[in-house]
Amino acid sequence: MRRAAAGVAAAGVVGTSIASYFDDDTRRAVAIGIMGPVCRLVVRGLNHLHVHDIHHLEKSLKRPVGTGLLTISNHIATIDDPHLIAAVVPPRMLMRGSKEIRWGVCAADVCFQEGSLLSKCADAAKVLPVRRGAGVFQAEIDVIIQKLKQGDWVHYFPEGKIRQDGYVHQFRRGVGRIVASMEKTGSLQVIPFYHIGLDRVQPTTPESTSIFSRPNLGTHVHVIFGAPVDLTHWLAMRDHPPFDKKPMLLYELIAAQLEEEVRSLRAELHRRIRAKGGSVAA
């Protein structure tokens, strides 16, 4: 187990070191091409991955050029991204490099501490910073919005932090602002998913808080994807009272709907697991 964790860390170091000699696109392509397959191996090869309704994601990966993709999910472990993302995308996306793979988002105080190895790995792996507590109008959120307007894929954790109690927690307003900032209806697809198991692979405890800490391998990991969320009714009301004067209210309502979508996926995944004789937390 320690060797597996060390292997992931080593891949990150090697990928980042090699990539540092190239321009941004090439640098990220090299890093993702090295780190992506290793992360995929951890989830698929050293654990037991069960993927439900992957066709929703597969269809969105073939969306029209210029259409952004925002995936949202619960956040239960330090390895939710990039490990789970690398495990569910087609392998060719990892080998093609940086053009198609997602932009991740991580708290600046966690992933972007100046001079840290994790900061270098995060930048090379297409991860964007966000400042917790800085509000929905921070420049970092603007960057996420711009990536989506360019037609890129961004994965976002609306809960804002890791939760390992088995529940879906309140989604923050930032995800509402991101969605509401898309000027054209249909210029963004929002795909929700819910997953369990990685909290057991990489538990967050006082002794284990790092992405490079010892994993618990051989764990069953389940992920279920939902259909694109229709938010056109909210977007159509952006310029109407009370939202024209109180946009934060609109952001809250959008976040609440997305939260409910993920809660529904949680219930459906639990139902499927129990139907096959498995057990999950209440």
Buried (B, 14 or more C-beta within 10 A) or exposed (E): EEEBBEBBBBBBBBBBBBBEEEEEEEBBBBBBBBBBBBBBBBBBBBBBBBBBBBEBBEBBBEBEEEBBBBBBBBBBBBBBBBBBBBBBBEEEBBEBBBEBBBBBBBBBEBBBEEEEEBBBBBBBBBBBBBBEEEEBEBEBBEBBBEBBBEBBBBBBBBBBEBBBEBEBBEBBBBBBBBBBBBEEEEBBBBBBBBBBBBBBBBBBEEEEEEBBBBBEBEBBBBBBBBBBBEBEEBBEBEEEEEBEEEBBEBBBBBBBBBBBBBBBBBEBBBEBBEEEEEEBEE
